Amino acid sequence: MAYPLQARARSSLSPLSTKPTTSNSEWRCTRCDKLLGVCRDGRMHLRFARGHEYLVGFPVQATCRGCGTLNHATAPAR
């Protein structure tokens, strides 16, 4: 079952934050603010082109497809 990634306002995240802040929070690039994944139930949901989707545990690292910055998140928010 696929989970859609949705764009939402980021009022609770600072521009340089890489840690999720809620159970369904967004993980965004530290440089260009592009959506990298969504934290759900203690795991990170990542979606790429052509239907490639991954549900991974922490810690997680991803290279931003927009600017090439390496981003990492060490753990989900409690």
MDTraj code that builds the backbone (N, CA, C; nanometers):
import mdtraj as md
import numpy as np

residues = "MET ALA TYR PRO LEU GLN ALA ARG ALA ARG SER SER LEU SER PRO LEU SER THR LYS PRO THR THR SER ASN SER GLU TRP ARG CYS THR ARG CYS ASP LYS LEU LEU GLY VAL CYS ARG ASP GLY ARG MET HIS LEU ARG PHE ALA ARG GLY HIS GLU TYR LEU VAL GLY PHE PRO VAL GLN ALA THR CYS ARG GLY CYS GLY THR LEU ASN HIS ALA THR ALA PRO ALA ARG".split()
xyz = np.array([
    [0.0840, -0.1178, 0.0000],
    [0.0000, 0.0000, 0.0000],
    [0.0884, 0.1240, 0.0000],
    [0.0646, 0.2123, -0.0921],
    [0.1450, 0.3340, -0.1052],
    [0.0890, 0.4446, -0.0166],
    [0.1794, 0.5208, 0.0434],
    [0.1417, 0.6360, 0.1237],
    [0.1788, 0.7616, 0.0467],
    [0.0840, 0.8491, 0.0186],
    [0.1177, 0.9703, -0.0570],
    [0.1986, 1.0672, 0.0282],
    [0.2973, 1.1270, -0.0337],
    [0.3730, 1.2332, 0.0310],
    [0.2999, 1.3632, 0.0045],
    [0.2714, 1.4371, 0.1077],
    [0.1948, 1.5597, 0.0919],
    [0.2767, 1.6781, 0.1388],
    [0.2670, 1.7866, 0.0640],
    [0.3343, 1.9104, 0.1038],
    [0.2491, 1.9799, 0.2093],
    [0.3122, 2.0220, 0.3173],
    [0.2424, 2.0915, 0.4251],
    [0.3250, 2.2103, 0.4699],
    [0.2614, 2.3030, 0.5391],
    [0.3325, 2.4184, 0.5945],
    [0.4306, 2.3691, 0.6998],
    [0.5461, 2.4336, 0.7093],
    [0.6505, 2.3905, 0.8005],
    [0.6657, 2.4863, 0.9178],
    [0.5595, 2.5248, 0.9797],
    [0.5678, 2.6240, 1.0859],
    [0.6445, 2.5738, 1.2075],
    [0.6486, 2.4414, 1.2324],
    [0.7137, 2.3905, 1.3520],
    [0.8602, 2.3523, 1.3297],
    [0.9105, 2.3621, 1.2078],
    [1.0483, 2.3233, 1.1800],
    [1.1344, 2.4446, 1.1499],
    [1.2557, 2.4432, 1.2019],
    [1.3485, 2.5485, 1.1659],
    [1.4063, 2.5164, 1.0283],
    [1.4591, 2.6144, 0.9565],
    [1.5120, 2.5893, 0.8219],
    [1.6236, 2.4863, 0.8174],
    [1.6994, 2.4677, 0.9251],
    [1.8102, 2.3736, 0.9236],
    [1.7788, 2.2427, 0.9958],
    [1.6563, 2.2207, 1.0352],
    [1.6210, 2.0997, 1.1076],
    [1.6189, 1.9784, 1.0161],
    [1.6787, 1.8666, 1.0618],
    [1.6742, 1.7422, 0.9854],
    [1.6004, 1.6334, 1.0614],
    [1.5555, 1.6630, 1.1831],
    [1.4856, 1.5631, 1.2621],
    [1.3351, 1.5856, 1.2519],
    [1.2589, 1.4787, 1.2327],
    [1.1136, 1.4920, 1.2293],
    [1.0619, 1.5416, 1.3636],
    [0.9521, 1.6185, 1.3623],
    [0.9005, 1.6739, 1.4867],
    [0.7678, 1.6127, 1.5301],
    [0.6979, 1.5410, 1.4439],
    [0.5733, 1.4744, 1.4809],
    [0.5720, 1.3354, 1.4197],
    [0.4696, 1.2559, 1.4533],
    [0.4650, 1.1190, 1.4028],
    [0.4478, 1.1136, 1.2515],
    [0.3933, 1.2159, 1.1891],
    [0.3786, 1.2222, 1.0438],
    [0.4463, 1.3471, 0.9893],
    [0.5678, 1.3742, 1.0342],
    [0.6335, 1.4974, 0.9942],
    [0.7154, 1.4802, 0.8676],
    [0.7404, 1.5907, 0.8044],
    [0.8161, 1.5920, 0.6799],
    [0.9646, 1.6038, 0.7086],
    [1.0448, 1.5427, 0.6239],
    [1.1899, 1.5545, 0.6294],
    [1.2317, 1.6295, 0.5042],
    [1.2935, 1.7451, 0.5216],
    [1.3270, 1.8316, 0.4093],
    [1.4766, 1.8570, 0.4007],
    [1.5223, 1.8887, 0.2809],
    [1.6628, 1.9188, 0.2562],
    [1.7049, 2.0413, 0.3367],
    [1.8235, 2.0344, 0.3943],
    [1.8730, 2.1452, 0.4754],
    [1.9153, 2.2648, 0.3901],
    [1.9378, 2.2442, 0.2615],
    [1.9827, 2.3537, 0.1754],
    [1.8696, 2.4157, 0.0942],
    [1.7919, 2.3322, 0.0230],
    [1.6902, 2.3873, -0.0684],
    [1.5468, 2.3633, -0.0219],
    [1.5268, 2.2929, 0.0898],
    [1.3955, 2.2712, 0.1494],
    [1.3062, 2.1762, 0.0686],
    [1.3636, 2.0969, -0.0206],
    [1.2867, 1.9997, -0.0985],
    [1.2452, 1.8841, -0.0072],
    [1.1232, 1.8331, -0.0261],
    [1.0734, 1.7217, 0.0536],
    [1.1507, 1.5943, 0.0206],
    [1.2112, 1.5323, 0.1224],
    [1.2884, 1.4095, 0.1045],
    [1.2104, 1.2866, 0.1488],
    [1.1300, 1.3009, 0.2517],
    [1.0548, 1.1872, 0.3041],
    [0.9571, 1.2316, 0.4105],
    [0.8777, 1.1345, 0.4580],
    [0.7807, 1.1603, 0.5637],
    [0.7991, 1.0544, 0.6706],
    [0.8114, 1.0967, 0.7966],
    [0.8274, 1.0044, 0.9080],
    [0.6892, 0.9555, 0.9505],
    [0.6728, 0.8231, 0.9500],
    [0.5456, 0.7615, 0.9897],
    [0.5739, 0.6425, 1.0808],
    [0.5163, 0.6445, 1.1988],
    [0.5243, 0.5319, 1.2924],
    [0.6679, 0.4863, 1.3186],
    [0.7590, 0.5811, 1.3334],
    [0.8966, 0.5483, 1.3671],
    [0.9837, 0.5051, 1.2506],
    [0.9322, 0.5136, 1.1275],
    [1.0109, 0.4805, 1.0081],
    [0.9963, 0.5924, 0.9067],
    [1.0916, 0.6014, 0.8146],
    [1.0895, 0.7064, 0.7130],
    [1.0392, 0.6502, 0.5811],
    [0.9404, 0.7175, 0.5234],
    [0.8856, 0.6798, 0.3932],
    [0.9507, 0.7684, 0.2875],
    [1.0227, 0.7048, 0.1931],
    [1.0906, 0.7759, 0.0849],
    [1.0264, 0.7368, -0.0467],
    [1.0057, 0.8333, -0.1348],
    [0.9474, 0.8069, -0.2664],
    [1.0345, 0.8714, -0.3730],
    [1.0585, 0.7966, -0.4808],
    [1.1401, 0.8449, -0.5913],
    [1.0619, 0.8327, -0.7209],
    [1.1226, 0.8697, -0.8297],
    [1.0583, 0.8682, -0.9610],
    [1.0175, 0.7265, -1.0027],
    [0.9208, 0.7196, -1.0886],
    [0.8724, 0.5960, -1.1494],
    [0.8238, 0.4936, -1.0477],
    [0.7656, 0.5385, -0.9392],
    [0.7030, 0.4479, -0.8441],
    [0.7942, 0.3781, -0.7456],
    [0.9195, 0.4173, -0.7352],
    [1.0099, 0.3564, -0.6378],
    [0.9816, 0.4150, -0.5001],
    [0.9459, 0.3296, -0.4046],
    [0.9167, 0.3739, -0.2686],
    [0.9869, 0.2837, -0.1694],
    [1.0323, 0.3446, -0.0584],
    [1.1032, 0.2703, 0.0448],
    [1.0518, 0.3137, 0.1811],
    [1.0382, 0.2193, 0.2714],
    [1.0065, 0.2460, 0.4100],
    [1.1268, 0.1966, 0.4895],
    [1.2041, 0.2893, 0.5468],
    [1.3325, 0.2552, 0.6072],
    [1.3372, 0.2941, 0.7544],
    [1.4272, 0.2293, 0.8277],
    [1.4495, 0.2616, 0.9677],
    [1.5562, 0.3687, 0.9821],
    [1.5790, 0.4109, 1.1056],
    [1.6764, 0.5158, 1.1361],
    [1.8074, 0.4547, 1.1803],
    [1.9191, 0.5191, 1.1606],
    [1.9368, 0.6483, 1.0944],
    [1.9205, 0.6342, 0.9437],
    [1.8844, 0.7451, 0.8786],
    [1.8624, 0.7453, 0.7342],
    [1.9396, 0.8609, 0.6719],
    [1.9963, 0.8362, 0.5532],
    [2.0660, 0.9398, 0.4783],
    [2.0114, 0.9410, 0.3375],
    [2.0015, 1.0601, 0.2796],
    [1.9548, 1.0729, 0.1418],
    [2.0210, 1.1936, 0.0770],
    [2.0502, 1.1799, -0.0503],
    [2.1018, 1.2917, -0.1279],
    [1.9842, 1.3612, -0.1941],
    [1.9757, 1.4915, -0.1780],
    [1.8676, 1.5694, -0.2368],
    [1.8779, 1.5641, -0.3892],
    [1.7684, 1.5324, -0.4565],
    [1.7679, 1.5284, -0.6020],
    [1.7662, 1.6676, -0.6626],
    [1.7357, 1.7692, -0.5820],
    [1.7324, 1.9058, -0.6315],
    [1.8678, 1.9742, -0.6322],
    [1.9415, 1.9627, -0.5199],
    [2.0678, 2.0367, -0.5088],
    [2.1889, 1.9487, -0.4813],
    [2.1690, 1.8197, -0.4526],
    [2.2792, 1.7284, -0.4305],
    [2.3354, 1.7248, -0.2893],
    [2.2713, 1.7921, -0.1952],
    [2.3182, 1.7948, -0.0572],
    [2.2888, 1.6622, 0.0117],
    [2.3867, 1.6092, 0.0871],
    [2.3659, 1.4885, 0.1654],
    [2.2969, 1.5270, 0.2955],
    [2.1812, 1.4672, 0.3211],
    [2.1024, 1.4951, 0.4406],
    [2.0942, 1.3691, 0.5239],
    [2.0822, 1.3854, 0.6569],
    [2.0655, 1.2699, 0.7430],
    [1.9724, 1.3005, 0.8598],
    [1.9013, 1.1981, 0.9018],
    [1.8150, 1.2054, 1.0193],
    [1.8541, 1.0878, 1.1068],
    [1.8797, 1.1136, 1.2333],
    [1.9301, 1.0094, 1.3221],
    [1.8210, 0.9295, 1.3919],
    [1.7060, 0.9911, 1.4189],
    [1.5988, 0.9216, 1.4888],
    [1.4673, 0.9961, 1.4718],
    [1.3556, 0.9236, 1.4825],
    [1.2253, 0.9920, 1.4762],
    [1.2027, 1.0719, 1.6037],
    [1.1174, 1.1715, 1.5953],
    [1.0837, 1.2517, 1.7127],
    [1.0020, 1.1669, 1.8084],
    [1.0169, 1.1936, 1.9382],
    [0.9410, 1.1178, 2.0387],
    [0.8177, 1.1907, 2.0787],
])
top = md.Topology()
chain = top.add_chain()
for i, resn in enumerate(residues, 1):
    res = top.add_residue(resn, chain, resSeq=i)
    for name in ("N", "CA", "C"):
        top.add_atom(name, md.element.get_by_symbol(name[0]), res)
traj = md.Trajectory(xyz[None], top)
